[in-house]
Amino acid sequence: MVSPNLAHVRPMRKDDVGAAYEMASIAFADSEELANRTPEEIEGRMSRYENLLGHDPDGCWVAEDDGRVVGAAVSGVREGLWVLSLFVVDEGNRGAGIGGELMRAALAYGEGCEAGMIASSTHPAAMRSYANAGFVLHPTFTAKGKVRRENIPDTPKVREGGKDDLALAADVDRQLRGAAHGVDLEFMLTRTKMLVADGARGRGYAVVQEDGVRLLGATDRETASELLWASLAKTGSGGEIEVSWITASQDWAVRVVLDAGLDLHPDGPICVKGTPGPLTPYLPSGPYL
C-alpha cells in the first residue's frame, strides 16, 4: 500500500463520515432530493460509509485542507475484486491534484486484485480519472417512471428471499463478477427486500427498495427477466421508480423496463478493469457494484 502525502491525504476515520456524506450529497444530488431525504435515508447513507470503513479501513481515505475534509475515496476488496464506492472532491478544491492523490491511495488498496469496478457519475473529470487509471468505460442507461402494473406478468418461479439465500447469491455473484458481495449484501439486506429464483433452469436474486431495483444477478436471461418483473411489482406504490446501471449487455433488461412503461435516460458509465466475469445478466449496485 502506498503512503500518500499525508499533508493532503490521510486514512479515513469514523468522524469523517459526516463530511463525506455532505460532500457526496452536494456533488451527486439535486436540491429537491436533499430536501426530501428522511432521517432514516440520511442515516442509511452514512452507515454505508461506516460499514465499508469497518471492513476496509485501508481502502478508505480523505483529503484534508487546514483541518477541513475536502475529498474522500471509499473502496473495498471482496474475493479479489476491488470496488470504488465513493470518490468525491469538494468543488472549491478540484483541479489542485487532490483527486489524483485520493485515487492513487484507493487504487493501491486493490493492488494484486484480478479486477476492479467503478460506477461513475457523468462528471467529465471523474470519467477522465477512471479512464486514465486503465478502466474501460461502459455507457449505461437509467430507466425511470411509473410502472404500468397491468403489464406485469406472473412470476411464479420467484419467491421472497433473505439471509438463508446468501450462499445462493454468492454462487451467482462469483459466476457473474468473479466475487461474492459477502458482507456488503448482508448490509444491504438490513434495509432492503430480497427476491430469489432457484429452479432447475436458472438461479438468481434481486435486491429491491420501494423506489427501485438496487442489484440483480442471474445465471440466464429468462431468470433475470422474471426477477426484474417481480422486482418492479414490489416497487412504486404508484410513484416513480428507477432501474439503474443498464449497460448494452443487458438488452434483456431494456426490453423489460420498456414493456413496464419506463423511459430510458443516458447515465454515467460502469468502469471495468481486469477480468471480473461476464457481468451479464446483471444489474450492479452503485455503491457495491
Beta strands, then each sheet from edge to edge (+ up, - down):
strand 1: 9-11
strand 2: 60-65
strand 3: 68-78
strand 4: 81-89
strand 5: 115-119
strand 6: 136-145
strand 7: 158-160
strand 8: 193-198
strand 9: 203-209
strand 10: 212-218
strand 11: 241-247
strand 12: 263-274
strand 13: 282-283
sheet 1: 1+ 2- 3+ 4- 5- 12+ 6- 11+ 10+ 9- 8+ 7-
sheet 2: 1+ 2- 3+ 4- 5- 12+ 6- 11+ 10+ 13-
end
